Amino acid sequence: MSHELVEIKTEVASESSLNRQFLQNVLELLPVSDGIIVLKLDRLSRSLKDTVNLITELN
């Protein structure tokens, strides 16, 4: 099984909403790619509730 890196994205702005443009752009890549790698969980979402909601939505 081989994996291909499609794109590297780095967020530098700090926003508190799951509706932030950067996250929406990354999530749009998911149908094309197998998944995303998040190095720091606080970059994915700013609260546990938002993280759970996002993971639930992605499943």
N, C-alpha and C positions, 0 to 999 in steps of 0.2 A: 504494500500500500504506500503510495507516495503522496506527499502534501506539497502544495505550492503556496508561497506567500503572495497574496494578491495586492495588498496595500498596507502601509504603515501609517497610522494616524496618531497625532499627538495633540492633546487638548492643553491649552495654556490658560484659557479663561476659567474663571471660577463662577459657576452659576448653580443655583440650588434646585432647579426644576428638572424633571425628567423630559420636559418638552424643549430642552435647549437644542439649538440647531446642530451643534457638533454631534451629540448623541444620536439625533435623528439621522444624520448623514451616515454614521457608522452602522446603524441598524438597517439602513437601506441596502447595505452590502451583504447582509446575511443570506438573502435568497441566492446570491451568486457564490458565496463562500460557505465552508463547512461550519464556521464559527468565528468567534473573536477571542482574543487573549487580552485580559485586563491585568496589568501589572500591580495596580493599587486599586483595591475595591472602592475607595472613596472617590476615584475618578469615574466610576460607573454610575454611582448614585450617592446621594448625600445622607441617606437614612436607611435603616434596615427595612422599614416599610416600603420605601421606593424600590429597594433591591428585590424584595420578595415579589412585589407587583410586576416588576420588569421581567423577572425569571418566569413567573406564571404566564405572562403575556407571550413570551417567546416560545413556551412549550405549546 
